[in-house]
Amino acid sequence: MEMPKSILLHPAHAQCFTSSRIVHKGPCLITGFSVTGDGAAGGAKLYDGENNLGVLKAYVRVINGTTFEWEMTHPVDFDKGIYVEINVAGTTYVTICYIPESWKEFI
């Protein structure tokens, strides 16, 4: 495969969640993921899919008052969608940055 001659940067979607949910349906690229414990220890699981039966891609636990940031040098491919499972709703904050597949051709 021929290497791209240039890379065009496009903005990623960014959303913050405090409870488990579908973030995106369909293929996309994850460009960032962070978990913060605010008032209690917490944790989050990130699945490639539309529920917690998808492929587990990341599991992060944090203690109260700390943040873990997974800054990706290269975007991570999710084929079926993004589902985030948060184990302490209300005090665990998860931020996910992603680019829908329709934008992949430009990366």
C-alpha positions in Angstrom: 0.0 0.0 0.0 1.4 3.4 -0.9 2.1 5.8 1.9 -0.1 8.9 2.0 1.6 12.0 0.7 0.0 14.3 3.3 -2.3 14.0 6.3 -5.3 16.2 6.6 -6.4 16.8 10.2 -10.1 16.9 11.0 -11.7 17.7 14.3 -12.7 14.8 16.5 -16.0 14.6 18.4 -15.5 14.8 22.2 -18.1 13.8 24.8 -18.1 13.5 28.5 -20.2 10.9 30.3 -21.0 10.0 33.9 -23.1 6.8 33.1 -22.8 3.8 30.8 -24.0 4.2 27.3 -23.5 3.9 23.5 -21.2 6.7 22.4 -21.2 5.9 18.7 -22.8 3.3 16.4 -20.7 2.1 13.5 -17.0 2.2 12.7 -14.8 5.0 14.0 -11.4 5.9 15.3 -10.7 6.7 19.0 -8.3 9.5 19.4 -8.4 10.0 23.2 -9.9 8.5 26.3 -9.7 9.7 29.9 -11.3 8.7 33.2 -11.6 10.9 36.3 -12.7 9.9 39.9 -14.5 12.9 41.4 -15.7 12.2 44.9 -15.0 8.4 44.8 -12.8 5.8 43.1 -14.2 4.8 39.7 -13.6 2.9 36.6 -14.6 2.5 33.0 -14.5 -0.1 30.3 -14.4 0.8 26.6 -15.9 -1.7 24.2 -15.8 -2.1 20.4 -19.5 -2.6 19.9 -22.9 -1.3 21.0 -23.1 -2.9 24.4 -20.8 -4.7 26.9 -20.8 -7.8 24.8 -18.4 -6.2 22.3 -14.7 -6.6 22.3 -13.1 -5.0 25.5 -10.5 -2.5 24.3 -9.6 -0.8 27.6 -10.3 -1.0 31.3 -9.2 1.9 33.5 -9.6 2.3 37.2 -8.8 5.5 39.1 -8.8 6.6 42.7 -10.7 9.6 44.0 -9.2 12.9 42.8 -7.1 11.3 40.0 -7.4 11.2 36.2 -6.0 8.7 33.7 -5.5 9.9 30.2 -5.0 7.5 27.3 -3.5 9.8 24.7 -3.1 7.9 21.5 -0.2 8.6 19.2 -2.1 6.8 16.5 -5.9 6.5 16.5 -7.4 3.2 17.6 -9.8 1.5 15.1 -13.2 0.5 16.5 -15.1 -1.5 13.9 -18.6 -1.8 15.4 -19.1 1.3 17.5 -18.2 2.6 21.0 -19.8 1.5 24.2 -18.6 2.8 27.6 -19.4 1.1 30.8 -18.9 3.2 33.9 -18.9 1.4 37.2 -19.6 4.4 39.6 -22.2 6.6 37.9 -22.2 10.2 38.9 -18.7 10.4 40.3 -16.8 8.9 37.4 -16.2 11.2 34.4 -15.2 9.7 31.1 -14.2 11.7 28.1 -13.9 10.1 24.7 -12.7 11.7 21.5 -13.4 9.9 18.3 -13.7 10.4 14.5 -16.6 8.6 12.7 -15.6 6.3 9.8 -17.0 8.6 7.2 -14.0 10.9 8.1 -11.4 8.0 8.1 -10.5 8.5 4.4 -9.0 11.9 5.3 -6.7 10.6 8.1 
